Amino acid sequence: MPLPGLIANTWDGAQTVAAPSPKAQVLVRSMPSPAIESSALQARRNTGAAIRRKTTGGGRKAAGVIILGGAHGSLAVARSLGRKGVPVWFIGDDHPIARYSRYVKRRLTWNRFAPDEAVATLVSLARNDGAAGWVLFPAGDIETQLVAQHHATLAGYFRLFTMPWDTLEQLNDKSLLYRLAAEIGVGFPRSYDHEAGDMPGPEGFPVIIKPVSSERPNALTKDKAWLAGSRPELATRLSLAKELMGQGHVVVQEMIPGDGSTQFSYAGLWDEGREIAFLTARRTRQFPIDFGMTSSFVETVDVPEVAAAARRLLTATHFHGIVEIEFKYDARERSYKVLDANTRAWAWIGLGESAGVDFPYLAWQLATGKAVDAGPPARPASWLYPSRNVLSIVQGWRRNGERPAWRTMLGASTSANFAWDDVLPGVVDLPIQAYRFARGFVRKR
């Protein structure tokens, strides 16, 4: 399908929402009342004012940021904010790549699966280590849920752009996301109500088995999805998925044909239901090529249909914060279907900085109450994860006979790991990958 030229855009809030359709008007009435929204917003402002009184004192100092979890997205956040003089700390117990950035001034470890302990750690940093009034920047799924579920407590010590969980869950839980999409007329993959016995017929295979969220670490959440090519295979894999995830926490849906060239994303920053900045991108390559653990080559493209669908979802939830929403183009129906939403720093968030839409810095400005300067429309840009992209190219060639897409290895404006002003993460990334692969192989045995 031909696409317009590569471009990304910022968005003027006055242009964000067109005149609502009758369906949109019904949806607005189902949202919290203006009084409730106003109270929540006022509470956020009161908390921010109290924090400022406690932390600014006689001289004004830039509020620092504590990055929570994540991997290459965390590294991009650290670089973006560190380059602008914002103090950066990192807390994580999984991927260590961000720890090696020269912009990270303090590195801590915790158990992200022990929420009470994790919250106590954060509160202690605010009370005893001078981090009161800093911005919490979740970069992993578990960490995002931690901040959202303990929003009231953490908002008393930190500046947050993450929404409370009762609202954020509508996007983070795939079953709720698809329900919302159905209500507002956004396309999504056909899903089967397997709990009620609704299963695909012979012509419906292959299908995908997905976890509704990534909060439970196990084989399925690690793989992101499993493919089932027949009814017996579906029965076997679905039984294991339910055992791992529990009843009601597994989605069975159609497999939309197409490779990375049919996968698109909307990335945006929103303030209380108003879009501040955005770009759309094509996730051209990923590894593994079926259900990528991460994208390996991403490039900005102008896809108005994707942006429009994403805005409908975010307007419906009165969204606040950063978000990346994934879509796939279904050539059979000539439509874009929503797959997933990430309400934390995503792997290729660094693409925005080179495209002129610096999401980490804009989110920091939003959280600290500064005027958010989204700047002019962004320029074309691309993001490359070199080692994973090589693996993606080789896998595509060996499995499908694809012509090697070596062009994606050249001329990217942003690297997932390397930067001339922050060299060490690029040096250690490959050894880290090798170690993590070997550790995973040993555990499987």
GIKA-V503762 format. One record per pair of residues at least 24 apart in sequence whose C-alpha atoms are under 6 Angstrom apart, sorted by the first residue. I is the first residue (numbers start at 1). J is the second residue. If there is no record, write none. Layout:
i = <I,I>
j = <J,J>
This chain:
i = <6,6,6,6,7,7,7,7,7,8,8,9,9,9,10,10,10,11,11,13,51,63,64,64,65,65,65,66,66,66,67,67,68,68,69,69,70,70,71,72,73,73,73,73,74,74,76,77,81,100,132,132,133,133,133,134,134,135,135,136,138,139,139,142,159,160,161,161,162,171,173,173,174,187,188,188,189,190,190,191,191,192,192,205,207,207,207,208,208,208,209,209,210,210,211,212,212,260,260,262,262,263,263,264,264,264,265,265,265,266,266,266,267,267,268,268,269,269,270,270,271,272,272,272,273,273,273,277,287,296,296,296,296,297,297,298,298,299,299,300,300,351,355,355,355,381,382,382,383,383,383,384,384,385>
j = <300,301,302,380,300,301,302,379,380,279,378,279,377,378,277,278,377,276,277,275,133,134,88,134,134,135,136,90,136,137,137,138,138,139,139,140,139,140,95,347,345,346,347,349,98,139,350,360,361,425,157,158,157,158,159,158,159,159,160,160,344,344,345,215,367,367,321,367,321,341,212,213,212,337,337,338,254,253,254,252,253,252,253,229,253,254,255,252,253,255,251,252,250,251,250,249,250,284,285,328,329,327,328,326,327,328,325,326,327,307,324,325,323,324,322,323,321,322,320,321,320,318,319,320,315,318,319,374,392,384,385,388,389,383,384,382,383,381,382,380,381,383,379,380,381,413,412,413,412,414,415,415,416,416>
